[in-house]
Amino acid sequence: MTRPLQAQIDLSALKHNLGVVRGHAPQSRTMAVIKANSYGHGMLRVAHALDTADGYAVLNVEEAVALREAGFNQTILLLEGFFSVDELPTLAEYRLASVIHCPEQIEMLEMSGLPVKLDVFLKLNSGMNRLGFRPEAFGAALQRLQAARAVGRITLMTHFSCADEAQGIATQLACFDTLAAGLDAPRSLANSAAILRYPQAHGDWVRPGIMLYGSSPFADASAASLDLKPVMTLTSAIIGVQELQVGEAVGYGAAFRAEQPARVGIVACGYADGYPRHAPTGTPVLVNGQRSRILGRVSMDMLCVDLSGIPGAGIGSPVTLWGKGLPVEEIAAAAGTISYELLCALAARVPVVEI
């Protein structure tokens, strides 16, 4: 008997969500962010489903080369850029674009002697204080890139830290706009949250990530309210049933103890599959399409759910851990994390089925 856990990937939902991006930013080109194995959804699978995107953003050279060798001709951007001069010939061979965020990368380009020109995205640290040139160093970095023989088209770029929060983007956008004023160069600023709420930041390239996978970037707006459809649905089934009497406990640490007689279903899914171990009693789950809750601690390979009030539920009953009918944001909120982490954490041992 095959273990019933699987992740269903809805390719039509991916295409729909890309359409939502374009509906919000019709004048911008779309750089689909497919790093981290496309947030756990499968990089090449997602790239093929989003083959009308204008570009793809990935983390490293290996991912970018895999895309080129799979036949993708769009712009491919390395979001952290290159890490050593040894990588530059590969960037040239495969026509890869690179983020430039530090002086050392510019020096490597100046010394490279590459036979072709690389397209680059010059990153401004407008307040995120992670990667990028501070405002006072941005102009000099741009001048060096403009003079470098190995550099082709230059796009100006920044990344917003609070586009999904009440603080918004005003301060960072003002910083970027001040430095970019009068410069004849494409611009790339907007992540998913900015695409949805700040049209003034759309620029020439938008960089959707989480919204492509059908999850809301906001705590105060559901994916459904944004017309986003879940792409990944994690499903399993009940593989065992226990009848608890008052005072009896279930799971490690006896973290849940019955205050009244209870039926408990054992589900084939645990933290080794990517379900969050820290999800507490009360985290929502669907059993036979009805809302219920998990009970006690999540184990490595199993978790427990409340079958009380769900007549007919038993061994073989279908369980939805997140996805269609149960937004992944709800599970993330209950577990004190974000949907990005849950999707990215899907374990390699979980079978993936395209629908």
N, C-alpha and C positions, 0 to 999 in steps of 0.2 A: 504494500500500500504506500503510495506517495504521500509524503508529508503535505498537508493541505495549504501551507502558507505560500502565497505568491504576491508579486507586485504587478498589477495590471497597468499598462501604459497606454493611454488613449491618445493616439496620434492626431485624431481629428480635433481634440481639445487644444493641442499645441498649435495647430494651424489657426484655430479660432482665436486663441489668445494673441497670436502675432497680428491678426486682424484688428484686435482691440488696440494694440500698440499703434498701428498705422492710423486708426481712427482718431487717436489723440494727437499724433504727430505726423500729419499727412505730408508735410514739407521736408521732413527729415529722413535721412537714410537710417536703416536699422542695423545695429551691431548686436546680434544675439549673443548673450553671455552664456557660454556653455562650458565654463570651467567646472572643476570638481565633478567630472563625469556627468556634465549637464545636471548638476544638483542631484545626483543619484539616479538620473533617468536614462543614462547611456549616451555618451557623446555622439557617436556616429549615428545612432538611431534618431536622436533629436536633430542633428544637422541635416539629415535626409528629409525629415518631416518639415524642417524650416528652410528648405532649399531656395525659397524666394527671398530670404533675408539678404541684405546687401553686404553683410560681413559677419564674422564670428570673433568673439573675444575668448581667449583661452589663457591658461596660466603659464605653460612652458613650451619649449621647442618641440618636445616629443608629441604633445597633443596637436600642435600646429602641423607638423610633418604628416601625422596620421590623416589629418583632414585633406591636405594636398594630395597625398597618395591615394585617397579615396575619391579623388576627382573634383574636389571643390575649388573653384577659381575665384571666389569672392575674396575681399580683403580679410586677412586673418591677423588679428592683433594680439601680441603678447602683453598681457596686462601688467606684469612686473618687469617686462623688458628682458634683455639678455643679461647673463650673469658673468660672462667671461668673453674675452676677445676670440676664444676658440669657437664660440657659437656663431660668430658673424658670417663665416662662409656658408653655413647652413641657412641662415636668414636670407642671404643673397640668392642661394640656389633655389629656395622654395618661395621666394618673393613674399617674405613675411614682414609685417609692420611691427614696430616695437614702441612701447612706451619708453620715454626717456625721463627719468626722474632724479638723476644725480650727476654731478660733474664727471665722475669716473666713467660713466657710460659715454659721455661726449668725448672724453679723451680716447677711449677705445675706438670710437668711430673715426676720430681724426688720424689715428695711427694705423688704421686697418688696411688701407690701400685696396679696398674692395673695387672690383671692376664694374659694379653696378651700384645704383643709388637706392638706398633703403628709405621707404616712407616711415616717418616717425610721428608719434603723438607726444608733444612736449607737455609734461604735467606740471601744473601749478599747485602748490600747497596753499590753498585759499583758506585754510582753517582746520582741515582734518588732522594735520600734523602727523601724517603717516608717511606717505611717499610724496615726492614732488619738490620743486624749487620754491623757496620762500619768495614773496613778492619782490623783495629788493634784489634778488639774484635772477629773477625770471628773464629780464631783458637781456642780460649778458649771455645767458644760456641760449636764448633764441638767436642772438647774433652769431655765436659760435656754430650753431647748427646750420644757419644760413650760409656760412662760409665753408663748411665741411664738404669735401668733394664726394664723400660716401653717402650724403643725405639727399633725398629727393623731396617729396611733398611733406610739408610740416603741418600738422593739425594741432591746435591748441586745446588743452584738456584740463579738467579738474574733476574732483569727486566730492559730492555733498555728504556731510556727516549727519544732517538732521532733516533731510527732506521728508522723512516719515514721521516727524514729530512736530509739536506746536511751534518750536523755535523756527522752523522753516529754513529757507535758503538765502534770505535777503543779504546778510552780511557777506557770505561767500560769493554770491552772484555779483554783488557790487565790486568786490575785490577783483574778480575775474574780468568783469566788464571794463573796469578802469585800465587794467593792464593790456587788454585785448583791443581797446579802442584804436581805430585807425589802422589796425593790422589786417592785411589781406591774406587771411588764412582760415581754413575751415575750423569749426569749433565742435567739441564734444563734451557735454556736461551731464546730461540727464540720465539718472538711473530710473528704476521702475517708479519710485515714489514721485520723482520730479516729472516724469512723463505724464503721470495721472493728475498732478495738482499744480504744476508750474509751467504752463506753456511758454512763458518768457525765457525758459532755460532750455528749450528743445534744441536749438542750434542746428548744425548740419548733420550731426550724428547723434542718435539716442542709443542708450545702452541698456535695454531691458534685460533683467535677470529673473527675479522671483515671479514677476507677473506672467512670464511665459509659461511657467509651470502651474499656473492656476491658483496661486496663493496671494493674498493681499499683503502689501508691504506695511499696512497701517493697522494699529490697534483699534481704531475707531471706525473701521469700514470693512465689511466682509468681502470676500472674493466675489460672492454672488452679486452684491450691490454694485460691484465694478464690472460686471459682465464677464468675469473670468471663470473658466471651467477647470476643475481639478484634472491634472494629467495622470498622476499616480494614485491608484487606489490599492491599499495594502489590505489583503483579505486572508482569512484563515478559517478554521472551523473548531467546534468543540470536540475534543478528543477524550474527555472524561468528565464525569459528574460526581460531585460529593454532596451528601446531605449533612449539613451542620446542625447540631443541636445548640441550644442556648449555652453560651460560654465557650464553645469550641472555636479554635483558631484555624487559620489556613495560611500556608506559606512560611517562608523564612522569617524568623524573629517573631512569629505569631503577631504580625503587625495588624491583622484584622481579626477581631473576635466577634462572633455572632451575638447580637443582643436579642435575637428571636430566631426561630428555625429558618434556615436559609438553604436554597439550592445554589451550588457553586459550579460553574462550568470551567473546565481547564482548556485553555486555548493554546494551540501550537504556534507560539510566537514569544520571543523573549529578547533580552538586551543583546544577545549574540546575533540577533537578526536586525538590530537597529532600533528596536523599540526602547524608549528611554527608561532606564532602570529607576530613575527618580520620579516617574509618574506616580502620583499618590492614589490611594483609594478615592474613588469618585471620578476619576478621569473617564470621559465618555467613551462608549463603544457601542456598536450596533450588533445585535444578535437577532437573527431572523428578520432583519430590517427594523427592529425596534430598539430604541435607545436604552442602554443600560450603563453600567459602570464597572471599572475594574476594582478588585478587592485585594488588599494586602500588597506585598512587595512583588515586583516583576522579577522573575527568575531568568537564568541564562537562556532557557529554551521554551519557557512557558509563562503564562500569566493567568490569573483567575478573574472570572467575571460573574456578576450577580445575575442569576437566572430567575430570581423571584419576580413574579408578575409577568413572566413570558411563558404562557402555557405552550406546551409542546416542544419547548427548546430542550435539546439533549445532544447526545453524541451525533456528530455529523451536521449540526446546525451551522449555517454560515455566519461568519463574524467579519465585520468591517472594522479595521483598526483606524484607518483614516482614508479620506478620498471622497468618492461620490456618496452624498448623503451625510457625510461627517467631515467637515473641513479640517484639514491638518492644523490650521491655526488654533482650533479648539484644544486639540491634544497638546500642542506646544504651550498654550497658555496654562493649561492645567499642570503641566510639568515644569513650568517656570522657565521656558526657553522660547525659541522662535522656530517657525516652520522650516527655515533654511537648514537648521541643524538636523531636524528629523529626516528631511528628504536626503540630505547629503550622507547621513549615517546608515542608509540602507546597506545591509551586509551583502557581500558577494555571494553568500550561500543561498540567498533568497532568489528563487526562480522568477524571471521576468517574462511576462506575456504581453505581446502587443495586441491591442483591440481597436 
